[in-house]
Amino acid sequence: MKHMNWDDLRLLVMIAQEGSLRGAAGKAGLSPATLSRRLDDLEEAVGQKLVERFQGGCTPTAFGTGIVALAGQMGELALEVERTRDHQDAHAASGVVRINTDEWLSYFLTTRFARFHEAYPNIEVEIVTSHRPYSLARREADIAIRPYRPEQLDLVTRQIGTLSFGLYCSRDVANRHAAALARQDWASLPFVGFDEPRSEFQSDRWLRALPGAPAPWMRCSYGLGILDGVAHGAGLGVLATFLASDLQDLVAVLPHIPELDQDIWLSMHSGLRTSARVRAVVDFMGQVFGEYRASKNR
C-alpha cells in the first residue's frame, strides 16, 4: 500500500467543501493540476475512488464521504493540539499570527505595524488580504478584521473602530477642475471606481448615484487600484479617509460620506484568548485603531 500523505486529507476536505477542484485549489494556494495530482495520489494510497469529477465540479463518493468525515475529525484534533501548545506558550510572545482582512484594512494595518516589530521582535505577522473571509474555526487565520460582526458562537469579537470614506482627487485634478468641483458639477468630472463584478459594492453604488455623474472611465478590480488611479490624476474616487493623512497630495472633495461608514470588528477563536502572541497583536491593533479614532476627533 502506498504511503499516505496526511496533508492530502486536508485537501480532500477542501474539495468537498468547495465542490470543485478549481475552488479548492484557489483556497489551498495550489494550481488545479497540482491539486488533481494530489487527489490521485490519495486515491491510490487508500485504494478507492474518493471523488467523482464532473465538468462543472465534483462530489465525494460514498466511500469518500466517510473519509471526509474522518479527516474533519483529524483536523479538529490537530487544532486542539495547536491550541494546547498556545496555552502552554502563553507567556512566550513568539511565533506567527495570521490576520485576515480586506483591502482597505490591510493597507491600514501594513502601514502601521512597523513599531510592533520593535516591541515584539519574535512575533511574525502575516496579513492575508481577501474579500472572502477565512475560517477562524479551521485556523485558516488567527484573527479576522471585518466590517461586520461574525455570527459564529465560538468566536471572541469586539468592535475596534469605524472606517469612514470620502470622495478624493489628486491636487492636479483639483486645480484643473476647480470650477466644476466648486459647483459639484459631477457631469463634467472624470471618475475612478470598481469594475462590473464589484459594481454592487456600497461605495461604488454611492459613486454611480451622484446626480449626473458619468460611469467611472477607469475601473479596477481592487480598492488599491482606485487609490493608485486617484493619486495619479485619473479622476475622483471613493477612498478610506485615513489615507488623507497618509498621502498629502490627496484633496478631499467630500471629506466624509456618512452613509458609507463601516463598523470594524475584530474576531478570533475563543481557544486563542490565552495565546501571548495573539494577545500582543490584538492589543496593538486596539491601540492603532484608538489612535485613528482620536485623530478623527481632533
Buried (B, 14 or more C-beta within 10 A) or exposed (E): EEEEEEEBBBBBBBBBBBBBBBBBBBBBEBEBEEBBEBBEBBBEBBEEBBBEEEEEBBBBBEBBEEBBEEBBEEBEEBBEEBBEEBBEBBEEBEBEBBBBBBBBBBBBBBEBBEEBEEEBEEBEBEBEBEEEBBBBEBBBBBBBBBBEEEEEEEBBBEEBBBBBBBBBBBEEBBEBBEEEBEEEBBEEBBBBBBBEEBBEBBBBEBBBEBEEBBEBEBBBEBBBBBBBBBBEBBBBBBBBBBBBEEBEBBBBBEEEBEEBBBEBBBBBBBBBBBBBBBBBBBEBBBBBBEEBEEEBEE
